[in-house]
Amino acid sequence: MRTMQKFAYSAATAALLLGGCAGMSHRDQNTAVGAGVGALGGAILTGGSAAGTIGGAAVGGIIGHEVRGH
């Protein structure tokens, strides 16, 4: 596995784990999870490119932030 793909998977895992932090607001949790999922998706779709991973994280974070929760 290439280094960027390993980084993307690690970043996505960390963001997903942070999404469960009790001290975070629901919106912050959604933002963190969205960024993690977006980074993973961007890395997969672009073959692990840094730009795809960062772009995916940004888009996922924005979408996660805008999702209405409980």
mmCIF file of the N, C-alpha and C atoms, coordinates in Angstrom:
data_MODEL
# 
_entry.id   MODEL 
# 
loop_
_atom_site.group_PDB 
_atom_site.id 
_atom_site.type_symbol 
_atom_site.label_atom_id 
_atom_site.label_alt_id 
_atom_site.label_comp_id 
_atom_site.label_asym_id 
_atom_site.label_entity_id 
_atom_site.label_seq_id 
_atom_site.pdbx_PDB_ins_code 
_atom_site.Cartn_x 
_atom_site.Cartn_y 
_atom_site.Cartn_z 
_atom_site.occupancy 
_atom_site.B_iso_or_equiv 
_atom_site.pdbx_formal_charge 
_atom_site.auth_seq_id 
_atom_site.auth_comp_id 
_atom_site.auth_asym_id 
_atom_site.auth_atom_id 
_atom_site.pdbx_PDB_model_num 
ATOM 1   N N  . MET A 1 1  ? 0.854   -1.173 0.000  1.00 0.00 ? 1  MET A N  1 
ATOM 2   C CA . MET A 1 1  ? 0.000   0.000  0.000  1.00 0.00 ? 1  MET A CA 1 
ATOM 3   C C  . MET A 1 1  ? 0.900   1.236  0.000  1.00 0.00 ? 1  MET A C  1 
ATOM 4   N N  . ARG A 1 2  ? 0.546   2.217  -0.800 1.00 0.00 ? 2  ARG A N  1 
ATOM 5   C CA . ARG A 1 2  ? 1.360   3.422  -0.887 1.00 0.00 ? 2  ARG A CA 1 
ATOM 6   C C  . ARG A 1 2  ? 1.238   4.257  0.374  1.00 0.00 ? 2  ARG A C  1 
ATOM 7   N N  . THR A 1 3  ? 2.240   5.095  0.591  1.00 0.00 ? 3  THR A N  1 
ATOM 8   C CA . THR A 1 3  ? 2.301   5.914  1.798  1.00 0.00 ? 3  THR A CA 1 
ATOM 9   C C  . THR A 1 3  ? 1.091   6.827  1.927  1.00 0.00 ? 3  THR A C  1 
ATOM 10  N N  . MET A 1 4  ? 0.667   7.466  0.839  1.00 0.00 ? 4  MET A N  1 
ATOM 11  C CA . MET A 1 4  ? -0.481  8.382  0.915  1.00 0.00 ? 4  MET A CA 1 
ATOM 12  C C  . MET A 1 4  ? -1.759  7.630  1.250  1.00 0.00 ? 4  MET A C  1 
ATOM 13  N N  . GLN A 1 5  ? -1.904  6.426  0.737  1.00 0.00 ? 5  GLN A N  1 
ATOM 14  C CA . GLN A 1 5  ? -3.095  5.649  1.062  1.00 0.00 ? 5  GLN A CA 1 
ATOM 15  C C  . GLN A 1 5  ? -3.090  5.275  2.539  1.00 0.00 ? 5  GLN A C  1 
ATOM 16  N N  . LYS A 1 6  ? -1.941  4.905  3.068  1.00 0.00 ? 6  LYS A N  1 
ATOM 17  C CA . LYS A 1 6  ? -1.847  4.595  4.490  1.00 0.00 ? 6  LYS A CA 1 
ATOM 18  C C  . LYS A 1 6  ? -2.195  5.815  5.318  1.00 0.00 ? 6  LYS A C  1 
ATOM 19  N N  . PHE A 1 7  ? -1.688  6.983  4.897  1.00 0.00 ? 7  PHE A N  1 
ATOM 20  C CA . PHE A 1 7  ? -1.992  8.223  5.602  1.00 0.00 ? 7  PHE A CA 1 
ATOM 21  C C  . PHE A 1 7  ? -3.489  8.511  5.550  1.00 0.00 ? 7  PHE A C  1 
ATOM 22  N N  . ALA A 1 8  ? -4.094  8.333  4.376  1.00 0.00 ? 8  ALA A N  1 
ATOM 23  C CA . ALA A 1 8  ? -5.524  8.615  4.226  1.00 0.00 ? 8  ALA A CA 1 
ATOM 24  C C  . ALA A 1 8  ? -6.352  7.697  5.113  1.00 0.00 ? 8  ALA A C  1 
ATOM 25  N N  . TYR A 1 9  ? -6.016  6.423  5.139  1.00 0.00 ? 9  TYR A N  1 
ATOM 26  C CA . TYR A 1 9  ? -6.753  5.489  5.975  1.00 0.00 ? 9  TYR A CA 1 
ATOM 27  C C  . TYR A 1 9  ? -6.569  5.817  7.456  1.00 0.00 ? 9  TYR A C  1 
ATOM 28  N N  . SER A 1 10 ? -5.353  6.203  7.826  1.00 0.00 ? 10 SER A N  1 
ATOM 29  C CA . SER A 1 10 ? -5.095  6.568  9.227  1.00 0.00 ? 10 SER A CA 1 
ATOM 30  C C  . SER A 1 10 ? -5.867  7.820  9.611  1.00 0.00 ? 10 SER A C  1 
ATOM 31  N N  . ALA A 1 11 ? -5.881  8.815  8.721  1.00 0.00 ? 11 ALA A N  1 
ATOM 32  C CA . ALA A 1 11 ? -6.607  10.059 8.989  1.00 0.00 ? 11 ALA A CA 1 
ATOM 33  C C  . ALA A 1 11 ? -8.102  9.794  9.096  1.00 0.00 ? 11 ALA A C  1 
ATOM 34  N N  . ALA A 1 12 ? -8.622  8.964  8.209  1.00 0.00 ? 12 ALA A N  1 
ATOM 35  C CA . ALA A 1 12 ? -10.048 8.651  8.245  1.00 0.00 ? 12 ALA A CA 1 
ATOM 36  C C  . ALA A 1 12 ? -10.410 7.912  9.529  1.00 0.00 ? 12 ALA A C  1 
ATOM 37  N N  . THR A 1 13 ? -9.574  6.976  9.935  1.00 0.00 ? 13 THR A N  1 
ATOM 38  C CA . THR A 1 13 ? -9.828  6.234  11.169 1.00 0.00 ? 13 THR A CA 1 
ATOM 39  C C  . THR A 1 13 ? -9.796  7.158  12.372 1.00 0.00 ? 13 THR A C  1 
ATOM 40  N N  . ALA A 1 14 ? -8.809  8.047  12.413 1.00 0.00 ? 14 ALA A N  1 
ATOM 41  C CA . ALA A 1 14 ? -8.703  8.985  13.532 1.00 0.00 ? 14 ALA A CA 1 
ATOM 42  C C  . ALA A 1 14 ? -9.926  9.894  13.598 1.00 0.00 ? 14 ALA A C  1 
ATOM 43  N N  . ALA A 1 15 ? -10.381 10.386 12.448 1.00 0.00 ? 15 ALA A N  1 
ATOM 44  C CA . ALA A 1 15 ? -11.549 11.264 12.431 1.00 0.00 ? 15 ALA A CA 1 
ATOM 45  C C  . ALA A 1 15 ? -12.800 10.520 12.885 1.00 0.00 ? 15 ALA A C  1 
ATOM 46  N N  . LEU A 1 16 ? -12.929 9.276  12.466 1.00 0.00 ? 16 LEU A N  1 
ATOM 47  C CA . LEU A 1 16 ? -14.091 8.499  12.898 1.00 0.00 ? 16 LEU A CA 1 
ATOM 48  C C  . LEU A 1 16 ? -14.063 8.241  14.398 1.00 0.00 ? 16 LEU A C  1 
ATOM 49  N N  . LEU A 1 17 ? -12.883 7.975  14.936 1.00 0.00 ? 17 LEU A N  1 
ATOM 50  C CA . LEU A 1 17 ? -12.776 7.764  16.377 1.00 0.00 ? 17 LEU A CA 1 
ATOM 51  C C  . LEU A 1 17 ? -13.057 9.044  17.150 1.00 0.00 ? 17 LEU A C  1 
ATOM 52  N N  . LEU A 1 18 ? -12.588 10.173 16.628 1.00 0.00 ? 18 LEU A N  1 
ATOM 53  C CA . LEU A 1 18 ? -12.847 11.448 17.288 1.00 0.00 ? 18 LEU A CA 1 
ATOM 54  C C  . LEU A 1 18 ? -14.316 11.811 17.241 1.00 0.00 ? 18 LEU A C  1 
ATOM 55  N N  . GLY A 1 19 ? -15.028 11.303 16.249 1.00 0.00 ? 19 GLY A N  1 
ATOM 56  C CA . GLY A 1 19 ? -16.449 11.582 16.129 1.00 0.00 ? 19 GLY A CA 1 
ATOM 57  C C  . GLY A 1 19 ? -17.246 11.073 17.314 1.00 0.00 ? 19 GLY A C  1 
ATOM 58  N N  . GLY A 1 20 ? -16.705 10.148 18.077 1.00 0.00 ? 20 GLY A N  1 
ATOM 59  C CA . GLY A 1 20 ? -17.404 9.603  19.229 1.00 0.00 ? 20 GLY A CA 1 
ATOM 60  C C  . GLY A 1 20 ? -17.051 10.285 20.539 1.00 0.00 ? 20 GLY A C  1 
ATOM 61  N N  . CYS A 1 21 ? -16.233 11.315 20.504 1.00 0.00 ? 21 CYS A N  1 
ATOM 62  C CA . CYS A 1 21 ? -15.817 11.995 21.741 1.00 0.00 ? 21 CYS A CA 1 
ATOM 63  C C  . CYS A 1 21 ? -17.018 12.641 22.420 1.00 0.00 ? 21 CYS A C  1 
ATOM 64  N N  . ALA A 1 22 ? -17.170 12.359 23.692 1.00 0.00 ? 22 ALA A N  1 
ATOM 65  C CA . ALA A 1 22 ? -18.323 12.845 24.443 1.00 0.00 ? 22 ALA A CA 1 
ATOM 66  C C  . ALA A 1 22 ? -18.313 14.361 24.608 1.00 0.00 ? 22 ALA A C  1 
ATOM 67  N N  . GLY A 1 23 ? -17.135 14.975 24.610 1.00 0.00 ? 23 GLY A N  1 
ATOM 68  C CA . GLY A 1 23 ? -17.046 16.411 24.820 1.00 0.00 ? 23 GLY A CA 1 
ATOM 69  C C  . GLY A 1 23 ? -17.381 17.241 23.594 1.00 0.00 ? 23 GLY A C  1 
ATOM 70  N N  . MET A 1 24 ? -17.584 16.586 22.468 1.00 0.00 ? 24 MET A N  1 
ATOM 71  C CA . MET A 1 24 ? -17.862 17.317 21.232 1.00 0.00 ? 24 MET A CA 1 
ATOM 72  C C  . MET A 1 24 ? -19.361 17.506 21.057 1.00 0.00 ? 24 MET A C  1 
ATOM 73  N N  . SER A 1 25 ? -19.732 18.632 20.454 1.00 0.00 ? 25 SER A N  1 
ATOM 74  C CA . SER A 1 25 ? -21.143 18.828 20.128 1.00 0.00 ? 25 SER A CA 1 
ATOM 75  C C  . SER A 1 25 ? -21.516 17.865 19.000 1.00 0.00 ? 25 SER A C  1 
ATOM 76  N N  . HIS A 1 26 ? -22.809 17.692 18.817 1.00 0.00 ? 26 HIS A N  1 
ATOM 77  C CA . HIS A 1 26 ? -23.276 16.794 17.758 1.00 0.00 ? 26 HIS A CA 1 
ATOM 78  C C  . HIS A 1 26 ? -22.795 17.292 16.398 1.00 0.00 ? 26 HIS A C  1 
ATOM 79  N N  . ARG A 1 27 ? -22.830 18.588 16.187 1.00 0.00 ? 27 ARG A N  1 
ATOM 80  C CA . ARG A 1 27 ? -22.377 19.162 14.911 1.00 0.00 ? 27 ARG A CA 1 
ATOM 81  C C  . ARG A 1 27 ? -20.886 18.915 14.716 1.00 0.00 ? 27 ARG A C  1 
ATOM 82  N N  . ASP A 1 28 ? -20.078 19.055 15.783 1.00 0.00 ? 28 ASP A N  1 
ATOM 83  C CA . ASP A 1 28 ? -18.644 18.794 15.680 1.00 0.00 ? 28 ASP A CA 1 
ATOM 84  C C  . ASP A 1 28 ? -18.378 17.322 15.361 1.00 0.00 ? 28 ASP A C  1 
ATOM 85  N N  . GLN A 1 29 ? -19.164 16.440 15.957 1.00 0.00 ? 29 GLN A N  1 
ATOM 86  C CA . GLN A 1 29 ? -19.020 15.017 15.655 1.00 0.00 ? 29 GLN A CA 1 
ATOM 87  C C  . GLN A 1 29 ? -19.334 14.742 14.189 1.00 0.00 ? 29 GLN A C  1 
ATOM 88  N N  . ASN A 1 30 ? -20.413 15.342 13.690 1.00 0.00 ? 30 ASN A N  1 
ATOM 89  C CA . ASN A 1 30 ? -20.776 15.163 12.288 1.00 0.00 ? 30 ASN A CA 1 
ATOM 90  C C  . ASN A 1 30 ? -19.682 15.691 11.365 1.00 0.00 ? 30 ASN A C  1 
ATOM 91  N N  . THR A 1 31 ? -19.089 16.825 11.727 1.00 0.00 ? 31 THR A N  1 
ATOM 92  C CA . THR A 1 31 ? -18.019 17.404 10.916 1.00 0.00 ? 31 THR A CA 1 
ATOM 93  C C  . THR A 1 31 ? -16.813 16.477 10.877 1.00 0.00 ? 31 THR A C  1 
ATOM 94  N N  . ALA A 1 32 ? -16.422 15.943 12.027 1.00 0.00 ? 32 ALA A N  1 
ATOM 95  C CA . ALA A 1 32 ? -15.263 15.055 12.095 1.00 0.00 ? 32 ALA A CA 1 
ATOM 96  C C  . ALA A 1 32 ? -15.503 13.762 11.308 1.00 0.00 ? 32 ALA A C  1 
ATOM 97  N N  . VAL A 1 33 ? -16.663 13.182 11.465 1.00 0.00 ? 33 VAL A N  1 
ATOM 98  C CA . VAL A 1 33 ? -16.980 11.958 10.734 1.00 0.00 ? 33 VAL A CA 1 
ATOM 99  C C  . VAL A 1 33 ? -17.039 12.238 9.233  1.00 0.00 ? 33 VAL A C  1 
ATOM 100 N N  . GLY A 1 34 ? -17.668 13.334 8.860  1.00 0.00 ? 34 GLY A N  1 
ATOM 101 C CA . GLY A 1 34 ? -17.734 13.702 7.436  1.00 0.00 ? 34 GLY A CA 1 
ATOM 102 C C  . GLY A 1 34 ? -16.361 13.894 6.833  1.00 0.00 ? 34 GLY A C  1 
ATOM 103 N N  . ALA A 1 35 ? -15.468 14.544 7.569  1.00 0.00 ? 35 ALA A N  1 
ATOM 104 C CA . ALA A 1 35 ? -14.110 14.749 7.072  1.00 0.00 ? 35 ALA A CA 1 
ATOM 105 C C  . ALA A 1 35 ? -13.379 13.420 6.916  1.00 0.00 ? 35 ALA A C  1 
ATOM 106 N N  . GLY A 1 36 ? -13.559 12.518 7.868  1.00 0.00 ? 36 GLY A N  1 
ATOM 107 C CA . GLY A 1 36 ? -12.911 11.208 7.784  1.00 0.00 ? 36 GLY A CA 1 
ATOM 108 C C  . GLY A 1 36 ? -13.414 10.386 6.617  1.00 0.00 ? 36 GLY A C  1 
ATOM 109 N N  . VAL A 1 37 ? -14.713 10.342 6.462  1.00 0.00 ? 37 VAL A N  1 
ATOM 110 C CA . VAL A 1 37 ? -15.301 9.586  5.359  1.00 0.00 ? 37 VAL A CA 1 
ATOM 111 C C  . VAL A 1 37 ? -14.927 10.231 4.024  1.00 0.00 ? 37 VAL A C  1 
ATOM 112 N N  . GLY A 1 38 ? -14.936 11.557 3.980  1.00 0.00 ? 38 GLY A N  1 
ATOM 113 C CA . GLY A 1 38 ? -14.558 12.255 2.754  1.00 0.00 ? 38 GLY A CA 1 
ATOM 114 C C  . GLY A 1 38 ? -13.107 12.020 2.377  1.00 0.00 ? 38 GLY A C  1 
ATOM 115 N N  . ALA A 1 39 ? -12.223 12.009 3.370  1.00 0.00 ? 39 ALA A N  1 
ATOM 116 C CA . ALA A 1 39 ? -10.805 11.748 3.105  1.00 0.00 ? 39 ALA A CA 1 
ATOM 117 C C  . ALA A 1 39 ? -10.618 10.346 2.552  1.00 0.00 ? 39 ALA A C  1 
ATOM 118 N N  . LEU A 1 40 ? -11.299 9.395  3.141  1.00 0.00 ? 40 LEU A N  1 
ATOM 119 C CA . LEU A 1 40 ? -11.209 8.020  2.672  1.00 0.00 ? 40 LEU A CA 1 
ATOM 120 C C  . LEU A 1 40 ? -11.751 7.902  1.246  1.00 0.00 ? 40 LEU A C  1 
ATOM 121 N N  . GLY A 1 41 ? -12.908 8.491  1.007  1.00 0.00 ? 41 GLY A N  1 
ATOM 122 C CA . GLY A 1 41 ? -13.494 8.455  -0.335 1.00 0.00 ? 41 GLY A CA 1 
ATOM 123 C C  . GLY A 1 41 ? -12.623 9.140  -1.363 1.00 0.00 ? 41 GLY A C  1 
ATOM 124 N N  . GLY A 1 42 ? -12.084 10.300 -1.000 1.00 0.00 ? 42 GLY A N  1 
ATOM 125 C CA . GLY A 1 42 ? -11.200 11.015 -1.920 1.00 0.00 ? 42 GLY A CA 1 
ATOM 126 C C  . GLY A 1 42 ? -9.946  10.228 -2.237 1.00 0.00 ? 42 GLY A C  1 
ATOM 127 N N  . ALA A 1 43 ? -9.394  9.571  -1.230 1.00 0.00 ? 43 ALA A N  1 
ATOM 128 C CA . ALA A 1 43 ? -8.189  8.761  -1.441 1.00 0.00 ? 43 ALA A CA 1 
ATOM 129 C C  . ALA A 1 43 ? -8.480  7.577  -2.357 1.00 0.00 ? 43 ALA A C  1 
ATOM 130 N N  . ILE A 1 44 ? -9.626  6.950  -2.144 1.00 0.00 ? 44 ILE A N  1 
ATOM 131 C CA . ILE A 1 44 ? -9.977  5.789  -2.970 1.00 0.00 ? 44 ILE A CA 1 
ATOM 132 C C  . ILE A 1 44 ? -10.241 6.215  -4.405 1.00 0.00 ? 44 ILE A C  1 
ATOM 133 N N  . LEU A 1 45 ? -11.000 7.282  -4.581 1.00 0.00 ? 45 LEU A N  1 
ATOM 134 C CA . LEU A 1 45 ? -11.372 7.710  -5.936 1.00 0.00 ? 45 LEU A CA 1 
ATOM 135 C C  . LEU A 1 45 ? -10.196 8.240  -6.749 1.00 0.00 ? 45 LEU A C  1 
ATOM 136 N N  . THR A 1 46 ? -9.183  8.765  -6.067 1.00 0.00 ? 46 THR A N  1 
ATOM 137 C CA . THR A 1 46 ? -8.050  9.353  -6.799 1.00 0.00 ? 46 THR A CA 1 
ATOM 138 C C  . THR A 1 46 ? -6.784  8.518  -6.684 1.00 0.00 ? 46 THR A C  1 
ATOM 139 N N  . GLY A 1 47 ? -6.903  7.301  -6.218 1.00 0.00 ? 47 GLY A N  1 
ATOM 140 C CA . GLY A 1 47 ? -5.736  6.442  -6.116 1.00 0.00 ? 47 GLY A CA 1 
ATOM 141 C C  . GLY A 1 47 ? -4.751  6.869  -5.046 1.00 0.00 ? 47 GLY A C  1 
ATOM 142 N N  . GLY A 1 48 ? -5.229  7.561  -4.029 1.00 0.00 ? 48 GLY A N  1 
ATOM 143 C CA . GLY A 1 48 ? -4.378  7.957  -2.909 1.00 0.00 ? 48 GLY A CA 1 
ATOM 144 C C  . GLY A 1 48 ? -3.665  9.279  -3.089 1.00 0.00 ? 48 GLY A C  1 
ATOM 145 N N  . SER A 1 49 ? -4.081  10.086 -4.047 1.00 0.00 ? 49 SER A N  1 
ATOM 146 C CA . SER A 1 49 ? -3.413  11.381 -4.231 1.00 0.00 ? 49 SER A CA 1 
ATOM 147 C C  . SER A 1 49 ? -3.704  12.306 -3.054 1.00 0.00 ? 49 SER A C  1 
ATOM 148 N N  . ALA A 1 50 ? -2.731  13.131 -2.733 1.00 0.00 ? 50 ALA A N  1 
ATOM 149 C CA . ALA A 1 50 ? -2.888  14.065 -1.618 1.00 0.00 ? 50 ALA A CA 1 
ATOM 150 C C  . ALA A 1 50 ? -4.030  15.045 -1.882 1.00 0.00 ? 50 ALA A C  1 
ATOM 151 N N  . ALA A 1 51 ? -4.108  15.545 -3.094 1.00 0.00 ? 51 ALA A N  1 
ATOM 152 C CA . ALA A 1 51 ? -5.154  16.516 -3.432 1.00 0.00 ? 51 ALA A CA 1 
ATOM 153 C C  . ALA A 1 51 ? -6.543  15.885 -3.300 1.00 0.00 ? 51 ALA A C  1 
ATOM 154 N N  . GLY A 1 52 ? -6.678  14.646 -3.746 1.00 0.00 ? 52 GLY A N  1 
ATOM 155 C CA . GLY A 1 52 ? -7.970  13.963 -3.639 1.00 0.00 ? 52 GLY A CA 1 
ATOM 156 C C  . GLY A 1 52 ? -8.361  13.705 -2.200 1.00 0.00 ? 52 GLY A C  1 
ATOM 157 N N  . THR A 1 53 ? -7.373  13.329 -1.382 1.00 0.00 ? 53 THR A N  1 
ATOM 158 C CA . THR A 1 53 ? -7.631  13.059 0.026  1.00 0.00 ? 53 THR A CA 1 
ATOM 159 C C  . THR A 1 53 ? -8.029  14.341 0.753  1.00 0.00 ? 53 THR A C  1 
ATOM 160 N N  . ILE A 1 54 ? -7.281  15.403 0.539  1.00 0.00 ? 54 ILE A N  1 
ATOM 161 C CA . ILE A 1 54 ? -7.567  16.688 1.191  1.00 0.00 ? 54 ILE A CA 1 
ATOM 162 C C  . ILE A 1 54 ? -8.890  17.257 0.696  1.00 0.00 ? 54 ILE A C  1 
ATOM 163 N N  . GLY A 1 55 ? -9.111  17.181 -0.607 1.00 0.00 ? 55 GLY A N  1 
ATOM 164 C CA . GLY A 1 55 ? -10.372 17.667 -1.164 1.00 0.00 ? 55 GLY A CA 1 
ATOM 165 C C  . GLY A 1 55 ? -11.561 16.898 -0.633 1.00 0.00 ? 55 GLY A C  1 
ATOM 166 N N  . GLY A 1 56 ? -11.417 15.579 -0.543 1.00 0.00 ? 56 GLY A N  1 
ATOM 167 C CA . GLY A 1 56 ? -12.490 14.753 0.002  1.00 0.00 ? 56 GLY A CA 1 
ATOM 168 C C  . GLY A 1 56 ? -12.774 15.076 1.453  1.00 0.00 ? 56 GLY A C  1 
ATOM 169 N N  . ALA A 1 57 ? -11.707 15.315 2.224  1.00 0.00 ? 57 ALA A N  1 
ATOM 170 C CA . ALA A 1 57 ? -11.881 15.673 3.634  1.00 0.00 ? 57 ALA A CA 1 
ATOM 171 C C  . ALA A 1 57 ? -12.607 17.010 3.773  1.00 0.00 ? 57 ALA A C  1 
ATOM 172 N N  . ALA A 1 58 ? -12.238 17.964 2.929  1.00 0.00 ? 58 ALA A N  1 
ATOM 173 C CA . ALA A 1 58 ? -12.881 19.281 2.990  1.00 0.00 ? 58 ALA A CA 1 
ATOM 174 C C  . ALA A 1 58 ? -14.361 19.186 2.648  1.00 0.00 ? 58 ALA A C  1 
ATOM 175 N N  . VAL A 1 59 ? -14.667 18.506 1.556  1.00 0.00 ? 59 VAL A N  1 
ATOM 176 C CA . VAL A 1 59 ? -16.069 18.377 1.142  1.00 0.00 ? 59 VAL A CA 1 
ATOM 177 C C  . VAL A 1 59 ? -16.865 17.582 2.177  1.00 0.00 ? 59 VAL A C  1 
ATOM 178 N N  . GLY A 1 60 ? -16.285 16.485 2.658  1.00 0.00 ? 60 GLY A N  1 
ATOM 179 C CA . GLY A 1 60 ? -16.971 15.673 3.670  1.00 0.00 ? 60 GLY A CA 1 
ATOM 180 C C  . GLY A 1 60 ? -17.199 16.433 4.956  1.00 0.00 ? 60 GLY A C  1 
ATOM 181 N N  . GLY A 1 61 ? -16.219 17.233 5.361  1.00 0.00 ? 61 GLY A N  1 
ATOM 182 C CA . GLY A 1 61 ? -16.363 18.044 6.571  1.00 0.00 ? 61 GLY A CA 1 
ATOM 183 C C  . GLY A 1 61 ? -17.476 19.064 6.446  1.00 0.00 ? 61 GLY A C  1 
ATOM 184 N N  . ILE A 1 62 ? -17.562 19.685 5.286  1.00 0.00 ? 62 ILE A N  1 
ATOM 185 C CA . ILE A 1 62 ? -18.619 20.683 5.052  1.00 0.00 ? 62 ILE A CA 1 
ATOM 186 C C  . ILE A 1 62 ? -19.983 20.006 5.073  1.00 0.00 ? 62 ILE A C  1 
ATOM 187 N N  . ILE A 1 63 ? -20.091 18.881 4.390  1.00 0.00 ? 63 ILE A N  1 
ATOM 188 C CA . ILE A 1 63 ? -21.367 18.165 4.371  1.00 0.00 ? 63 ILE A CA 1 
ATOM 189 C C  . ILE A 1 63 ? -21.740 17.704 5.777  1.00 0.00 ? 63 ILE A C  1 
ATOM 190 N N  . GLY A 1 64 ? -20.761 17.145 6.503  1.00 0.00 ? 64 GLY A N  1 
ATOM 191 C CA . GLY A 1 64 ? -21.020 16.695 7.865  1.00 0.00 ? 64 GLY A CA 1 
ATOM 192 C C  . GLY A 1 64 ? -21.454 17.827 8.781  1.00 0.00 ? 64 GLY A C  1 
ATOM 193 N N  . HIS A 1 65 ? -20.876 18.990 8.569  1.00 0.00 ? 65 HIS A N  1 
ATOM 194 C CA . HIS A 1 65 ? -21.219 20.160 9.388  1.00 0.00 ? 65 HIS A CA 1 
ATOM 195 C C  . HIS A 1 65 ? -22.653 20.613 9.141  1.00 0.00 ? 65 HIS A C  1 
ATOM 196 N N  . GLU A 1 66 ? -23.108 20.466 7.902  1.00 0.00 ? 66 GLU A N  1 
ATOM 197 C CA . GLU A 1 66 ? -24.435 20.945 7.526  1.00 0.00 ? 66 GLU A CA 1 
ATOM 198 C C  . GLU A 1 66 ? -25.549 19.942 7.814  1.00 0.00 ? 66 GLU A C  1 
ATOM 199 N N  . VAL A 1 67 ? -25.188 18.689 8.111  1.00 0.00 ? 67 VAL A N  1 
ATOM 200 C CA . VAL A 1 67 ? -26.200 17.662 8.394  1.00 0.00 ? 67 VAL A CA 1 
ATOM 201 C C  . VAL A 1 67 ? -26.926 18.009 9.689  1.00 0.00 ? 67 VAL A C  1 
ATOM 202 N N  . ARG A 1 68 ? -28.214 17.949 9.650  1.00 0.00 ? 68 ARG A N  1 
ATOM 203 C CA . ARG A 1 68 ? -29.016 18.232 10.835 1.00 0.00 ? 68 ARG A CA 1 
ATOM 204 C C  . ARG A 1 68 ? -29.108 16.971 11.671 1.00 0.00 ? 68 ARG A C  1 
ATOM 205 N N  . GLY A 1 69 ? -28.794 17.083 12.945 1.00 0.00 ? 69 GLY A N  1 
ATOM 206 C CA . GLY A 1 69 ? -28.836 15.930 13.841 1.00 0.00 ? 69 GLY A CA 1 
ATOM 207 C C  . GLY A 1 69 ? -30.059 15.958 14.729 1.00 0.00 ? 69 GLY A C  1 
ATOM 208 N N  . HIS A 1 70 ? -29.967 15.271 15.829 1.00 0.00 ? 70 HIS A N  1 
ATOM 209 C CA . HIS A 1 70 ? -31.063 15.150 16.792 1.00 0.00 ? 70 HIS A CA 1 
ATOM 210 C C  . HIS A 1 70 ? -31.425 16.498 17.349 1.00 0.00 ? 70 HIS A C  1 
# 
